[in-house]
Amino acid sequence: MKHGSAFGQIPVGALVAALIAGAASGATPAEQPAVDYRADAGEVAGLIAANYAYLDHLPGGAVPSSAKLDAERDAVHDDDSLLRYAEDMMTALADHHAMTGSSFRDDWAIVPTYADLWIVRRGGAYVIDAVKPDTPAARAGIVAGDRLVAVDGVATQQAVATFWDRLGLAPEGERGPFAARILAAGRRDRDRRLTIAGATGQRSLTLASLYRERQDRPPVTVIPGKAGAVTIRFNNALGDSATITAFDHAMAALPDRAPVTIDISDVPSGGTTSVARAIMGWFVTRPMPYQVHDLPAEARETGIPRRWIEEVLPRPGKHHVGPVRVVAGRWTGSVGEALAIGFQSLGRPVCGSAMAGLKGAVYDFDLPRSGLRIKFPAERLYAVDGRPRETVALPACRG
């Protein structure tokens, strides 16, 4: 929204004269009222309690709290201390879809966007489940099945415990692998020192942050295949309206019955449903359901649940009759995951692996005094058949 200037109604000559007169009289602009940062800090837990869609996934089914978090909240006094506290409260949710709208230069990398290792816990070990191609980790020879045994020379179990102890929380449940993924992604402003164990033994590696690996790529890349088949690969731009134009152009250039593979294996940053619906709209001839939304906040406030189905509609003049399949994986996040379950609901084959498992639809919440933005899932999302979107795993691709 654009806000008009108060000066817009005043002739320039009168404005200059008023400024000169004010300077001559020694007048000073009215002081802005001080921001009550501590009061804004006190709003965070309530916003989470009222709106976070996955409270029941948290230990005890409640907003995380501890003496250390309470002390940090009570010490908030400026922009930086408020931002640090808000970051810590988002971290306490152990949800890669929860974050702040601002950040510090030395913050932890955002997962999965700036992660090249996907880590899960198996027994007492932190195991690398997937490695993102053409990244520092892949070039260093790390492969799925290797184990992350230390971060900065500290055993992973201890590093994870320390990560949570700073917030006064125990590394229970999903907090363990959540922290391990963040630790492996490292700080935004420095290299990572990871110790990896695998079939060839144990190695200590220094890997660049993915914040130094950013590349300018087109929204989509078209890759010709055999027998007229084409792969259209999305380059992490599902939130960009230019992606719709690029995809439409690629589709319009195809023969009517050309086999198409939609590759959404590198869309970790999510996007908008308008882009997703534009893509799927090429493959339907009538309105079709593709995902289900649920808003827990309304049920908490009124006692009445609210749930609705989102549909894909045909796009006039844009329809492809040839076969289509979809490829996804660990770096398929958020709206990418919606595309995967959406194509499944359309009866089209979707393959790959488990995806990023990002929970729900993210809403923005601005703190009332400072304007600091916090972002977390406020809707639950489901496949049309009722599966929670974050739990959907795909069959392996063949051929």
N, C-alpha and C positions, 0 to 999 in steps of 0.2 A: 504494500500500500504506500502511495506517495503522500507525503505530508506537505501542505503548502506553507510557505514562509510568511510570517507576520509582516515582513517588509513588503510583501507583494501588493498591498493596498496603499502604500505611501509613495507619493511622487519622489523621484530621486533627489531633486533639489531640496525638498523639505527634510528628507532623511539626513542628507549631509549637514544641513543647517542645525538639525537637532543634535547630531553627534558632536559638532563643533561647540555648540552651546554647553553640552554636557561636560565636555573636556574642560572648558573655561571655568565652569562652576565647581570642578573637582568631584562631580558625581561619579559613582562607580556602579556597575551592574549589580542587581540584586544577587546575593549569594544563593547558590542552589542548596536546597536542604540536603543534609548529610544522608547517605544511604544507610539504612539499618541492615547491614549485612548479616548480623547475627539473627535477626528476625527471619530473614530469607532462609538461613540455614535451618531454622526451626520448621520451615514449611516442607522440607524435602521428604521426611519420613511420612508425613500425612498424604502427600501427593502419591507416593508409592502405595501406601495402604489403600487409598481410594481407587487407584487406577491401574496398578500393575496386574496384568492378566494372569500371572502364574504364581500368585502368592502360595498356593498349595504345593508348589514345587520346592519351596524354601524350607530349611530346617524349622520345624515347629509351625509351619504354615503362616509365618509372620514376618514383618519387615526386619531384616537383620539389625541387631543392636549389640553393643558392648560398652564397657566402661571407656575404652579407648576411643570409640566413635563418638560417644557422648561428650568426652573431654574435647575432642577435636571440634565438634559442633559448637560447644560453649566458648571456644577460643576464637571463633571466626570474627574478623574485624575489618577485612578489606576484600577487594576483588580476588586477590590470589588465594587467600585462606578460604574464601567461600568456594572458589573453583576446586581447590584441592579436596575440601570436604565433600562437595557434590560428586567429584570423581570417585572418591572412596565409597560413597553410598551406592553409586552405580556398580562399582566393582563388587560390592558385597552381595549383589544379586546373582553373581556367577553366571551372567547371561551376556553372550557376545553381542546381543542386540541392544544392550543398554549402555549409554554413553552420555557425555556432555557435548554441548554445541561448541564449546571453546576447549582449548587444550594448552598444555605447556610444551615447550620444545623437547624436553627430555622425557615426556610421557612414554609409557609402554606402547608398542605398536598395536594398531587396531587389528584384531583377528575376526574374520579370516582375510580381510583385504590385504594386509601387509604381513601375512604369514606364509612361509613356504613349507612348513612341517605341520601335519595334523597328528596330534598325539592323543592316545587313549590310554586308560589304565587297565592292565591285565594282570590280575593277581597283585603282587607288590611292585610290578614294574611299570614304567611309563614307556609305552611302545609307539613307534612311529607307524601310523596306519596308512599314511599317504604322503607323498612328496610332490610338490608342485613342479611341473616341468619348466626347464629353462630359467632356473632361479639359482641363487648361491648354493642352497642345500643340494639341489640336483647336480650342479656342476662339481660339487665336492664328493659326489659318489654315494651320498646317503640314499638308502632304499627302504621301502616298506618292509617292516619286520625288524629293522634296527631298533635299538633302545637308546633313549636319552638318559644317560647315567649321571651327568653333572652339568651344572650351569655356572659359569665363572669359577670353576674349581670346587663348587659346593655340590654334594650329592643331591640329586633331583628331589628325593623325598624331603631332605632338609630344606632345600630352596623353596619348595612348595609350602612347607610348614611356616617358614619365615615370612613368605609372601602374605599369608593369612594372619600370622601373629601380629603383624603391624596394625591390623584392623581389630585385633582382639577376638578373632574368629577361629574356629577349628577347621582344619582342612578336610571336612567330611563330605560324603556324597560327590556331587558333580564339581565341588570346589577344587578337588585335586587335579583332574585333567584340564579343567578350565585354566587354572594357574599355570600348569605345565605348558600349555599352548602359548600363553602370553610370555612366559619366561623364554621359551624357545624362539619367539618372534623378536624379543629383545627391546631395547630402548630405541626410540626413533632417531636419536642423534649420534649413535655409536655402533661399532661392530659388536657381534655376539661371539662369546667363547663357549662352545658346547663340546661336551665329551660324549661321543657316540660309540656304542658297542654293537657289533654285528658278526657276521660269519667270518670276516677277515680280521677280527680282533677289535681292540679298543683304540680310538683315535681322538685327539683333541684338535678341534677345528676353530678357526676364526672366520666368521661369515659376515659379509656386509649386511646391513639393514636393508630391507626391501624399500625403504624410503629413498634409497639411493639408486633403486632399480627402475624407477618410473619411466615409462616410455610413452611417446605419443603414437597412438594407433588409431586407425579408422574405426567407426562403430562396429562394422562387420567386415569380415574377410571371406571372400568367395573362393572355394577350393574345388576345381574340377576333379572328378573321379572317373572311374571306368564306366563304359556303356552309357554315357550321358548323365551319370549321377553327379550330384553337386552337394558339397558340404558348405553350409553357411555358418561361420563361427562368429559368435558374439564376443566382443573384446571389452567386457566389463563396462558397458555403457547403457544398461537397461533403464537408467534414469534420465537419459538424454533424448529429447524429441527428435534430434537428428538421426537417431537409430531407426525410427519409424521410416523416415525418408530413405535411408540407406537400404533397409530391408525391402521396402516396396520396390526400389529400383532393381535390387538383385532378383527378386521374385519375378518381376515383369520381364526380365531378360531370359527366363527359363522356358524351354519347351513345355507345352501343357502337361505332359505326362512324365516329366523328368523326375526320377527319385531324388528326394531332398533329405539330407541329414541336418537337423538343427543342433548345433554344438553349443551348449550352454555350460561347458565345463570350466569356464573362466569368467564367471560373473559373481565374484564374492561380495561386491558392494551393494547388491540388490538394485532397486530402481523404483519404477512406478507401474501401477497396474495398467495405465493407459498404453504403455509400450507393450506389456505382456498381451493385452487384449488385441492390440494391433497385429501382433505376430500370429496369434491363434486365429484371428478373424479370417486369415487367408485359407483356412482349412475347414470352415463350417459353412453350411448352407441354410441354417436356421439357428435361432438362439439356443445356446447350450450352456448348462451350468459348469463352472470350472473350479470354484472353491467356496467354502462356507465360512462366514465370519461370526464371531461371538463376542459380545461386549460385556465382560463381567462387571464393569463399573456400574452399569445401569441396574443389573440384578442386585448389587450391593446397596445401591441407593433406594431402589423402589421395591425390591423383592420380586420383580417381574423380569425373567430372563429375556434377552434380546438376541436373536440369531437371524441371519439372512444369507441368501445364496446370491453370489455374483455370477453373471452370465457373460459369455462371449457372443457377440453378434456378428453376422456376416458383414463384410465391407463391400459396398457396391463397386462392381467393376474389378474386384480383386479376389480371385479364387483360384486355387491350384488343385487340380484333380489327381495329380500323380501321388505316389506313396510318399509318406513322410515318417521319419523316426527321429527321436530326440536322444542326445547323449549328455549326461550330467555326471557330477562327481562331487568330491569334497569341497571344491571351490565354486560350487553352485549354491548361492546364498539368497535367502529372502525371496525377492520377486523371481529369481531364477528357479527357486524351489516351487513357487506358485506355477510357473510355466510347466515344470515337470509333472505336477499333479494335475494341472489343467489338461495337458495333452493326454495323460492317462484317462481322464474323464471323457475325452473325446474319442477314446478307443484306439489311440495311436500308440505304437510301441515306444517305450522309454527305457533306456538301459544306462548302466554305469556302476554306481556303488551307493553307499550311504552318502548323503549330501551334507551341507554344513550344519543342518539342524537348527537354523536360526528361528527363534520362537516368535510367532505372532506378527502383528502389524504395529510398527512403531509410531507413537504419537509424540509431538513436541509439547513440553510444558515449560513456560517461562515463569521464573520466580518473580513475584509481583513488584519488588522494590529495585532490585539490581538488573532485572531483565535476563539474568543468566538462564540459559536453556538447558534443560535435561531431557533426555530422550530414552524412552523404554517401551516395550510392547504393552499396549493397552487392549488389543484384540487378540483373541485366540483364532487360529486359522486351521481349517480341516479340509481334507480331500472330500469330494462329494460323497464318497462311501463311508465317511465318518472317521477316517484315520487322522490323528493330529499331524499336521504338515511336518513338524519337526522330527517325527519318528519314521518318516517314509524312507525306506531303503529300496534301491533299484536292483533288478537282476543284472548280472554281468553282461557286457556287450559281447556279441559273437560276430565275427566277420567284419 
